[in-house]
Amino acid sequence: MRLFHFSDNADIDCFVPRPVRTPALRPPGMQWLNGPLVWAIAEDHQRLYLFPRECPRIVLWARDCTTAADRQTWLGDTPPGTSAVAYIETSWLQRIERETLTRYELPLDGFQDIDDVGMWVSSATVVPSRATRITDLKAELAACRTELRVVESLRPLKPAWNSSVHASGIRLRNAADWS
């Protein structure tokens, strides 16, 4: 298994634990996740972070319990081998096409799995073992077997959370009409 951290900053020598920018409501006993931590994502979920940092996106994929009807409603007809569909708003497409990210590979030592879509955390400073520049985010998403779909609004996707597909929403506060 490999762990990554994605950034638009290509000059990070080490990651120092810091509190999250926007604290989230956490289940009892899990409030510590808002505290000073270094966050990483497992390789098999890196598709969630192949976007400009503030880009609102929804990534959907089928689970073992996904019904045929939900698969068709939320994923539709995808190219063979596709395992997820990522939605962004039209207003973010140009940024996706010109953004360059750095994928920092992080050592496993000191990280713990928080059992939430591939996220891992460390309370210690972490020195990356490797940094890779990504200049074509759309190609990298495709390499992760993720189809990128561009829509005017993410709002019509809200009911996906009440379906049998997995729905991950990131930076939705930046979506045009999410409220």
N, C-alpha and C positions, 0 to 999 in steps of 0.2 A: 504494500500500500504506500501511496505517496500523498503528502500534504502540500498544499499551495496557499499562497496569499497573492492576490492580484492588486496592482496599483498603477496609477498613471504616473507615479514617481519612479524613475529608473535608477535613482541613486540611494537606495536604502541599504545601509550596511548592517543594521540590526533592527529588530522590532522590539520596542519597549512596551510592556503592558500599559494599557490606558483604558479608562472607562469608555463605554459606548457613548456616541454623540447624542443619541436619542434613547434614553432608557425605555425599556419595554416592560409591560406588565408580565411578571413571571409567576409561575406556580409557587405555592409556599415551599420554602427551602431552596428555591432556585434564584433568588434575587441577586446572589453573588455573580451571576452572569452579566449584570450591568456594571460590575466593578472593573478594576484594572486587569485586563487580559490581552493576550495576543490571540487573534482569531485566525483559524486556518480552515480550508475546505479540502475534503478528500477528493482525490483525482476523479472518482466516478461521479462527483457532483459539481465539478468545475464549470459546467455549462451555466450554472447560476450566476457566475461572476465574470463572464466574457462580454462585459458591457461597460460603457463609461460609468463611473462610480454613481452618479446621481440619476442614471437612466431608470425610469420606472419600467418594470417588466414582470410578466407572468409566465412561468414555465410550468407546463402540464405534462404528465406522463401517466401511462396506465400502470395499475397495480394488479396484483393477483386477483383482487376482488372487483376489478373494474368490469362493469357490465358492457355488453356489446353496444347497447343503446348509448351509454355515456361515452364509450370510445368513439363512436361515430359523431356524436354531438360535439365533443370537445377536441378531438384529435382529427377527425375526418379522414380523408384519404391522404396518407403520408407516403413519401417515397419508401421503397423497400429498405429495411435496415434502420429506419428512423425509430428512435426510442423516446423522443420528447419533442414538444413543440414550444417554442419561445415566442411570446407576443410582445411587441413594442409599438409605441405610437408613431405615426408617420413623422411627427415633428422631431423624432430622435434618429431617424434613418441616416441623415448626413453625418451626424456625430459618430454613429456606429461605423460608417464607411471610412472615416478619417482618423478615428481614435487609435492610438498605440498604447498598449498595456504592457506591463512587465509582470510575468508570472514568476514569483519567487518560490523555489522549492525549499521546504522547511524540514529539519530533522524531526523524526517521530518522538525522540526523547523529550519528556516533560509535558507532552500534550495528552489531553484526555478527551475521549469521545463524549459529546453531550447528548448523543442519541437523537439528533435533530438534523435530518437531511444532510449528512456528511460533515457537519460542523464539529470542529475540535478546538479546544482552548488550552492555553498555557498561562500560568501566572508568572513565568520567568521570562527574562529577555531572551530572544531567539535570534541567532545568526543564520541567515539563509545559506544553503549549500550551493545554490545555483540560481541564476536569473536568466530568463529567456524573454526577449522582446517579441510581442505579438503585434503585427502590423495589419493583419487581415482578420478581424473578429468574426466576420461571416464565415470565412473558410474554417476557422478554428471551431466555431459552433457546429458546422457540418462534420468536422472530424470527430466531434463528440456525439455524432448521430442525432443532432438536434436541428429541426427545421425552424428557420426564422420566418415569422409571419408578421407583416406590418399592417396595423389597423388604425383607423382614425381615433378610436377611443378604447381604453382597456375596460371601461365600465361594463359593457355587455358580458364580460367574462366573470363578473362577481359570482354568479350562481355556480361556477365550477367548484367552489369550496363546499357546496352542498351536494356534490355528486360523488361518484365512486372513483374518479381519477384523483391523482395527487396534484395539488395546486400549490405552487410557491410564488408568492408575490414579494418583490423587493422594490424599495423606494417608491411605493405606490402613493405616498404623500406628494410626489412630484408629477403624478399623472394629471392630465388636463381637467378631468371632471370626476375624479374618484370619490371625493367626500363621503 
